[in-house]
Amino acid sequence: MGLTQIEKFVPGARWLRGYNAQFAVADLIAGITVGLTVLPQGLAYATLAGLEPQYGLYSAFVGGLVYALMGGCREVTIGPTALLALMTSRHTGLGGESGPHFAILLCFLAGIVELLMAVLRLGALVDLISLPVTVGFTSATALIIGASQLKALLGIRGGSGSGFAETIKAVVMRFGEARVPDSILGFVSIAILLALRKLKDVKTPQDASKGRKALGITFWVIATARNALLVLITSSIAFYFDQNGQRPFILTGTVKSGIPGFQLPPFSTQISGANNTLVDLNFKDMVSELGVNIALVPVIAVLGNVAISKAFGGSGINPTKELVALSLSNVFGSFFSSIPVTGSFSRSAVNHASGVKTPIGGIYTGTLVLLALGLLTPYFQYIPKAALSAVIISAVIFMIEYEVIRPLWRCNKRELIPGAVTFVLSLVVGVELGLLAGVLADLAFVVYRTARPVLTVDVTSTSTEVQYIVIRPRHSLLYFPAVEWVRNVISKAIKKHGNIPIVLDCRIVHEFDYTAATGLGALRKELDAKKVPLVVLGASVEVRKMLKETLKSTLLEANSEEELEVVLQELCNEGKRAELREVVSPLLSPTTDHQKVPISIDEE
């Protein structure tokens, strides 16, 4: 059945086909479950971004609605993430009213860039970021995020520094200021979250009793909603102490209640200047401050969202349509004071495990967030900051993907280099330059492999004992940087094995560029001078056409091993005839007059 006109413009409308009560119940359960996960995470990620907690919730409801209309993968949940919150935090510490203004404008501009990428079909640009670079980047950001939460975890007041090294140094220097109640609460919370996470691995046998199945479901609910349960329990403890006139923990503080109003993103702001004065910034100044993150945040968001969509939706996912859904989530989200958002792998996994049937589950999640904004915000002020830090740290621990090092070390050590460059520079210099350096390192290796293709050199013989040297490229492309390399390899082979025919095996080579073909012509002239034949084996139609147009002369070629034997045998016979002519020609050539010896028939 083809798509209707509505479904062409609103892809999510196809989920309404056959939508029934069973689907609605499944989506409701999944939506509420994801909502219980996003509530504490949203509060925590907002503080990670250097903003008031409510901005995390503002970012958690628009994406679900937009993706339900435009998305193509039922498991994906759009909302704030630790990585984007970290990148946003770089622009929220300038004082004045600029913090949320920069975050909201970054969300809007990221959505515009993503929309341009979709229109220009540039989603494939994320393919330039290899898996080792991605692993190095996410692992480094996980450490940076974890380090940024150490002060709140230990109850140390003040900022966390601008980088990984500065943050660690600040924590070490001020370790004596750590508060015992916050430290105990923080580390115990991490231990509890990691322990509860293991409950989801408890499997229930198919033939288990009803009681055992009910226990399994209970374990799964506790493991899935562990963040919400932890925040609820620690807030209750803090509330109890507060009612008795005690405040042993540093609390989140007042969270603004109410649903954010619809308004355009801020295109001007004020920051703190010298002597506590306010300095006005216009749109151009704000864009200058956001800098490279206007391009980097969309790339990271697209990378994560497409990866999640493919992980759950398979090859049927259209990256361009996913890009449109993500861009609109950011653009419309910025009208409701959202920070940059993308797909969350952890919440998408919860959505999948909850049995979601369609992206409409995101609408239920958004509704729960709106209810929390309207009804629960007075109670959010009692959430200990150490508990929110524990939520973040226990989440980013699993972003450190150390397990890929071993297989890469065993199979391809070269691929570890871009990942290591990305990891180290992200920690030392910054995630933006680290990612850029990793991509450039990867591209440098690609260029190197193009300029120095792997060539195997073998000496073999035909069935008639005609020896020849066969050169086999291991790549399907031969471009201009490789010309001199191929010529040097062939020259060395001739010096080592003698002046015997050279066979260039092109059966896996599908493309020659003009410069490479011209270089091959120059090589053939050199070989002709040495009386060494060059035979091209198994070249495709396109390669033969390029070579013939470039060489402007007959090309020795063979389409198969059998034809190669015939060609080499003919070359061998021609060579023998040429040698015979060189020996016989002097004997048959006319002698000079004084050397002539007349022979008479009669004398014979």
C-alpha positions in Angstrom: 0.0 0.0 0.0 1.5 3.4 -1.0 1.9 6.5 1.1 -0.9 9.0 1.3 -0.3 12.7 0.7 -0.5 13.3 4.4 2.1 10.6 5.1 4.5 12.1 2.5 4.5 15.4 4.4 4.0 14.0 7.9 5.8 10.6 8.0 4.6 9.9 11.5 1.0 9.7 10.3 1.6 6.2 9.0 1.8 5.0 12.6 -1.9 5.7 12.9 -2.7 2.9 10.4 -4.2 0.1 12.4 -3.5 1.9 15.7 -5.6 0.2 18.3 -6.1 0.0 22.0 -3.4 -2.5 22.5 -0.9 -0.2 20.8 -2.1 2.7 22.9 -1.6 0.8 26.2 1.8 -0.3 25.2 2.8 3.2 24.2 1.4 4.6 27.4 3.4 2.2 29.5 6.6 2.9 27.6 6.0 6.7 27.6 5.5 6.8 31.4 8.6 4.6 31.9 10.8 6.8 29.7 9.3 9.9 31.5 10.4 8.5 34.9 13.9 8.3 33.4 14.0 11.7 31.7 12.7 13.7 34.7 15.8 13.2 36.9 18.1 13.2 33.9 16.7 16.4 32.6 17.2 18.1 35.9 20.8 16.8 36.1 21.7 17.7 32.5 20.4 21.2 33.0 22.8 21.7 35.9 25.6 20.1 33.8 24.9 22.7 31.2 25.2 25.5 33.8 21.5 26.3 33.8 18.7 26.2 36.3 17.1 22.7 36.5 13.8 23.6 34.8 15.6 24.1 31.5 16.3 20.3 31.4 12.5 19.7 31.6 11.8 22.4 29.0 14.0 20.4 26.6 12.2 17.1 27.3 8.7 17.5 25.9 8.8 19.2 22.5 11.1 16.6 20.9 8.7 13.7 21.7 5.8 15.5 20.0 7.8 16.5 16.9 9.4 13.0 16.5 6.0 11.4 16.8 4.9 13.3 13.7 8.2 13.2 11.7 10.2 10.3 13.0 10.8 6.9 11.5 11.9 4.8 14.4 9.5 4.0 17.2 12.3 3.5 19.8 14.0 6.8 19.5 13.4 9.4 22.2 14.5 13.0 21.7 15.7 15.1 24.6 18.7 16.5 26.5 21.9 14.4 26.7 25.0 14.6 28.8 27.3 15.3 25.8 25.2 18.2 24.3 24.8 19.6 27.8 28.6 19.6 28.3 29.1 21.4 25.0 26.4 23.9 25.9 28.0 24.6 29.2 30.9 26.3 27.5 28.7 29.3 26.8 26.5 29.6 29.9 29.0 31.0 32.4 29.3 34.6 31.2 27.0 36.0 33.8 24.0 38.3 33.4 21.0 36.8 31.7 23.2 35.3 29.0 23.3 31.7 30.2 19.9 30.5 29.1 20.0 32.9 26.1 23.1 31.3 24.6 21.8 27.8 25.3 18.4 28.5 23.6 20.0 30.3 20.6 22.5 27.4 20.2 19.5 25.0 20.1 17.8 27.1 17.4 20.9 27.5 15.2 21.8 23.8 15.6 18.3 23.0 14.3 18.8 25.4 11.3 22.1 23.8 10.5 20.6 20.3 10.7 17.8 21.4 8.4 20.3 22.7 5.9 22.2 19.4 6.1 18.9 17.6 5.4 18.1 19.8 2.4 21.6 19.4 1.0 21.6 15.7 1.9 24.8 16.1 3.9 23.9 13.5 6.5 26.5 11.3 5.0 29.1 13.6 6.4 28.9 11.8 9.7 30.4 8.8 7.9 33.7 10.7 7.9 33.8 10.1 11.7 35.1 6.5 12.1 34.2 4.2 15.0 37.6 4.6 16.7 37.3 8.4 16.6 33.7 8.2 17.9 34.9 5.9 20.7 37.8 8.2 21.6 35.5 11.2 21.6 32.7 9.7 23.7 35.1 8.2 26.2 36.9 11.5 26.7 33.6 13.4 27.1 32.5 10.8 29.6 35.6 11.5 31.7 35.1 15.3 31.3 31.5 15.0 32.4 32.3 12.8 35.3 35.0 15.1 36.5 32.7 18.1 36.2 30.4 16.4 38.7 33.0 15.6 41.4 32.5 18.9 43.2 28.8 18.5 43.6 29.3 14.8 44.5 31.7 15.8 47.3 29.7 18.9 48.4 32.4 21.3 47.3 30.9 24.7 46.4 32.0 26.7 43.4 32.6 26.1 39.7 34.2 23.0 38.3 36.8 24.6 36.0 36.8 24.9 32.3 38.5 21.7 31.3 39.4 18.2 32.5 42.8 19.0 34.0 41.6 22.2 35.6 38.6 20.5 37.1 40.7 17.7 38.6 43.2 20.2 39.9 40.5 22.3 41.5 39.0 19.2 43.2 42.4 18.1 44.5 43.2 21.6 45.8 39.9 22.0 47.5 39.4 18.4 48.7 39.6 19.6 52.3 36.3 21.5 51.8 34.4 18.3 51.0 31.3 17.8 53.0 30.9 14.4 54.6 27.1 14.1 54.3 27.1 15.0 50.6 30.1 12.7 49.9 28.5 9.7 51.7 25.2 10.4 49.9 26.9 10.8 46.5 29.0 7.6 46.6 26.2 5.5 48.2 23.8 6.8 45.4 26.3 5.7 42.7 26.6 2.2 44.3 22.8 1.9 44.5 22.3 3.0 40.9 24.9 0.5 39.6 23.4 -2.3 41.7 19.9 -1.6 40.6 21.1 -1.5 37.0 22.0 -5.1 37.3 18.5 -6.1 38.2 17.5 -5.8 34.5 19.9 -8.7 33.7 17.9 -11.1 35.9 16.2 -13.4 33.5 12.8 -15.0 34.1 12.4 -18.6 32.7 9.6 -19.2 30.2 8.1 -21.9 32.4 8.4 -19.8 35.6 5.5 -19.6 38.1 3.2 -16.5 38.2 5.0 -15.3 41.4 8.4 -15.7 39.7 7.2 -13.7 36.7 5.7 -11.0 38.9 9.1 -10.8 40.7 10.9 -10.5 37.4 8.6 -7.7 36.2 9.2 -5.9 39.6 13.0 -6.2 39.1 12.7 -4.7 35.6 10.5 -1.8 36.8 12.9 -1.0 39.6 16.0 -1.2 37.3 14.3 1.0 34.7 13.0 3.7 37.0 16.1 3.6 39.3 17.0 7.2 38.7 13.5 8.4 39.6 13.4 6.1 42.7 16.8 7.4 43.9 15.8 11.1 43.4 12.5 10.4 45.2 14.2 8.7 48.2 17.0 11.2 48.6 14.5 14.1 48.2 12.4 12.6 50.9 15.4 12.3 53.2 16.3 15.9 52.5 12.7 17.0 53.1 12.6 15.2 56.4 15.8 17.0 57.7 14.5 20.3 56.4 11.3 20.0 58.3 13.4 19.5 61.4 15.4 22.6 60.8 18.5 20.8 59.4 20.2 20.9 55.9 23.0 18.4 55.8 23.0 18.3 52.0 23.5 21.0 49.4 20.1 21.1 47.6 19.1 22.0 44.1 17.1 25.0 45.2 14.0 26.6 43.8 12.8 25.2 40.4 10.6 27.6 38.4 7.2 26.0 38.0 4.9 26.3 35.0 5.0 25.5 31.3 7.4 27.7 29.3 5.7 30.3 27.1 6.0 30.3 23.3 8.5 32.9 22.2 11.2 33.5 19.6 14.8 32.5 20.6 16.8 35.4 22.0 18.9 37.3 19.4 20.5 39.6 21.9 21.6 39.3 25.5 23.7 40.9 28.3 26.8 39.5 30.0 28.7 40.6 33.1 31.4 43.1 32.4 34.0 44.9 34.6 32.9 46.3 37.9 29.7 44.3 37.8 28.4 46.2 34.8 26.3 44.6 32.1 27.5 44.5 28.5 25.0 44.3 25.6 25.6 41.6 22.9 23.8 41.6 19.6 23.1 38.6 17.4 26.5 38.8 15.7 28.3 38.9 19.0 26.3 35.9 20.2 27.1 33.9 17.1 30.8 34.8 17.5 30.7 33.5 21.1 29.1 30.2 20.0 31.7 29.8 17.3 32.5 26.4 16.0 29.8 24.8 18.2 27.1 26.0 15.8 28.5 23.4 13.4 29.9 20.8 15.9 26.7 20.4 18.0 24.6 19.5 15.0 27.2 17.0 13.8 27.4 15.3 17.2 23.6 15.3 17.5 23.2 13.8 14.0 25.9 11.2 14.7 24.1 10.0 17.8 20.6 10.1 16.4 21.4 8.3 13.2 23.4 5.7 15.1 20.5 5.1 17.5 17.9 4.9 14.6 20.0 2.4 12.7 20.6 0.3 15.9 16.9 -0.1 16.5 15.3 0.5 13.1 17.9 -1.3 10.9 18.6 -0.4 7.3 15.1 0.7 6.6 15.7 4.1 8.3 16.1 7.1 6.0 18.9 9.3 7.4 17.6 12.4 5.7 14.1 12.1 7.2 15.7 11.5 10.6 17.7 14.6 10.1 14.5 16.6 9.3 12.8 15.3 12.5 15.8 16.1 14.6 16.2 19.6 13.1 12.5 20.4 13.7 12.8 19.1 17.3 15.6 21.7 18.0 14.0 24.6 16.1 10.5 24.2 17.7 12.1 23.3 21.0 14.0 26.7 21.0 10.6 28.4 21.0 9.9 26.8 24.4 13.3 27.6 26.0 15.0 24.2 25.1 18.7 23.5 25.1 20.1 21.4 22.2 18.6 17.9 22.0 19.1 14.7 20.2 18.3 11.0 20.6 19.4 9.4 23.8 20.7 5.8 23.6 19.9 5.0 27.2 16.3 6.3 27.1 15.8 4.7 23.6 16.9 1.4 25.1 14.4 1.8 27.9 11.7 2.6 25.4 12.5 -0.5 23.4 12.6 -2.7 26.6 9.2 -1.2 27.6 7.6 -2.6 24.5 6.8 0.7 22.7 4.8 0.2 19.5 5.0 3.6 17.8 6.7 7.0 18.4 3.4 8.2 19.9 5.0 6.9 23.2 7.0 10.2 23.0 3.8 12.2 23.3 3.0 10.4 26.6 6.5 11.1 27.9 6.1 14.8 27.0 2.8 14.9 28.7 4.3 13.5 31.9 7.1 16.1 31.8 4.5 18.9 31.4 2.5 17.5 34.4 5.8 17.5 36.4 6.4 21.2 35.4 2.9 22.1 36.5 2.6 20.1 39.7 5.9 18.8 41.0 8.4 21.7 40.7 7.8 22.9 44.3 9.3 19.5 45.5 12.3 19.5 43.1 14.0 22.1 45.4 14.7 19.3 47.9 16.7 17.2 45.5 20.3 16.9 46.8 22.9 18.0 44.2 25.0 15.0 45.1 22.1 12.7 44.0 21.9 14.4 40.6 25.6 14.1 40.2 25.3 10.4 41.0 22.7 10.1 38.3 25.0 11.7 35.7 28.2 9.8 36.7 26.4 6.4 36.8 25.1 7.2 33.3 28.4 8.4 31.7 30.5 5.5 33.1 29.1 3.3 30.4 30.1 5.8 27.7 33.8 4.8 28.2 34.1 2.1 25.6 37.4 0.5 26.6 36.4 -2.9 25.2 37.1 -1.9 21.6 40.9 -1.5 22.3 41.7 -5.2 22.5 40.2 -6.3 19.1 41.7 -3.2 17.4 45.1 -3.9 19.0 45.0 -7.5 17.7 43.6 -6.8 14.3 44.5 -3.3 13.2 46.7 -1.2 15.5 46.7 1.6 12.9 43.0 2.4 13.7 43.9 3.0 17.4 45.9 6.1 16.4 43.0 8.4 15.4 41.0 7.2 18.4 44.0 7.9 20.8 44.6 11.3 19.2 40.9 12.2 19.7 40.8 10.9 23.3 44.0 12.7 24.4 43.4 16.0 22.7 39.8 16.1 23.9 41.0 15.9 27.5 43.9 18.2 27.1 42.7 20.9 24.6 39.0 20.5 24.3 36.4 18.2 22.7 36.0 20.4 19.6 39.7 20.3 18.6 40.0 16.7 19.7 37.2 15.6 17.4 38.6 17.7 14.5 42.1 16.3 15.1 40.8 12.7 15.1 38.9 13.2 11.8 41.9 14.8 10.2 44.1 11.9 11.4 41.7 9.4 9.9 41.6 11.4 6.6 45.4 11.5 6.6 45.5 7.7 6.7 42.9 7.5 3.9 45.1 9.7 1.7 48.2 7.7 2.7 46.5 4.5 1.6 45.5 6.1 -1.6 49.0 7.3 -2.3 50.7 4.1 -1.1 48.3 1.3 -2.1 49.3 -2.2 -1.0 50.8 -4.1 -4.0 51.8 -7.7 -3.9 54.7 -8.8 -6.2 54.9 -12.5 -7.2 57.0 -14.3 -9.8 55.1 -17.1 -11.4 55.1 -19.2 -14.6 52.7 -20.2 -17.3 52.0 -23.9 -18.1 54.7 -23.6 -20.8 57.3 -22.3 -18.3 57.1 -18.7 -19.3 58.1 -16.7 -16.3 56.5 -13.3 -15.5 56.1 -10.9 -12.6 52.5 -10.2 -11.5 51.7 -7.0 -9.6 48.4 -7.1 -7.7 46.9 -3.9 -6.2 44.8 -4.6 -3.1 42.5 -1.6 -3.6 39.8 -1.0 -6.2 41.0 2.6 -7.0 44.3 3.8 -8.5 44.6 7.6 -8.3 47.3 10.1 -9.1 49.1 10.0 -5.7 49.9 6.3 -6.3 51.6 6.7 -9.7 55.2 7.0 -8.5 54.7 4.4 -5.9 53.5 1.8 -8.5 56.4 2.7 -10.8 59.0 2.3 -8.0 57.5 -1.1 -7.0 57.7 -2.3 -10.6 61.3 -1.0 -11.1 62.4 -2.8 -7.9 60.7 -6.0 -9.1 62.6 -5.8 -12.4 65.9 -5.2 -10.7 65.3 -8.2 -8.4 63.8 -10.7 -10.9 65.2 -9.6 -14.2 63.7 -8.3 -17.5 60.7 -10.6 -17.7 57.1 -9.6 -18.6 55.2 -7.5 -16.1 51.5 -8.3 -15.6 49.4 -5.7 -13.8 46.4 -7.6 -12.4 43.5 -5.1 -12.6 40.7 -7.5 -11.9 39.7 -5.7 -8.6 40.6 -2.2 -9.9 37.4 -0.4 -11.0 38.7 3.1 -11.5 41.8 4.8 -12.9 42.0 8.6 -13.0 43.6 10.4 -15.9 46.9 11.2 -14.1 47.3 7.6 -13.0 46.7 6.4 -16.6 49.2 8.9 -18.0 51.7 7.7 -15.4 51.1 4.1 -16.5 51.8 5.3 -20.1 55.2 6.8 -19.0 55.9 3.5 -17.2 55.3 1.5 -20.3 57.7 3.7 -22.3 60.4 3.0 -19.7 59.6 -0.7 -19.9 59.7 -0.7 -23.7 63.2 0.8 -23.6 64.2 -2.2 -21.5 62.3 -4.5 -23.8 60.0 -5.6 -20.9 56.4 -6.2 -22.0 53.6 -4.8 -19.8 50.3 -6.7 -19.9 47.1 -5.6 -18.2 45.0 -8.4 -16.9 41.2 -8.3 -16.4 40.7 -4.6 -16.7 37.1 -3.4 -16.7 35.5 -1.6 -19.6 35.9 1.8 -18.0 39.6 1.2 -17.1 40.4 -0.1 -20.6 38.7 2.9 -22.1 40.7 5.3 -19.9 44.0 3.5 -20.7 43.5 3.4 -24.4 42.4 7.1 -24.6 45.5 8.1 -22.6 48.1 5.8 -24.1 47.0 6.5 -27.7 48.5 3.1 -28.7 47.8 -0.6 -28.6 47.5 -2.0 -25.1 48.6 -5.5 -24.3 45.7 -6.9 -22.4 44.1 -10.2 -21.4 40.7 -10.8 -19.9 41.4 -14.1 -18.2 44.2 -16.4 -17.1 43.8 -18.5 -20.3 44.2 -15.4 -22.5 47.2 -14.3 -20.4 48.9 -17.6 -21.2 48.4 -17.1 -24.9 49.7 -13.5 -24.8 52.7 -14.4 -22.8 53.5 -17.4 -25.1 53.3 -15.1 -28.2 55.6 -12.6 -26.5 58.0 -15.4 -25.7 57.9 -16.6 -29.3 58.4 -13.1 -30.6 61.3 -12.7 -28.2 62.9 -15.9 -29.5 62.5 -14.9 -33.1 64.0 -11.5 -32.3 67.0 -13.2 -30.7 67.3 -15.5 -33.7 67.3 -12.5 -36.0 70.0 -10.8 -34.0 72.2 -13.9 -34.4 71.4 -14.8 -38.0 71.2 -11.3 -39.5 75.0 -10.7 -39.4 75.6 -14.1 -41.1 73.0 -13.3 -43.9 74.1 -9.7 -44.4 76.0 -8.9 -47.8 79.8 -8.8 -47.3 82.1 -6.1 -48.8 83.6 -6.5 -52.3 87.1 -7.5 -51.2 85.6 -10.1 -49.0 83.5 -11.7 -51.7 84.5 -15.3 -52.6 83.0 -16.3 -56.0 81.8 -19.9 -56.1 81.5 -21.6 -59.4 78.9 -24.3 -60.1 81.4 -26.1 -62.2 83.9 -26.2 -59.4 81.3 -27.7 -57.2 
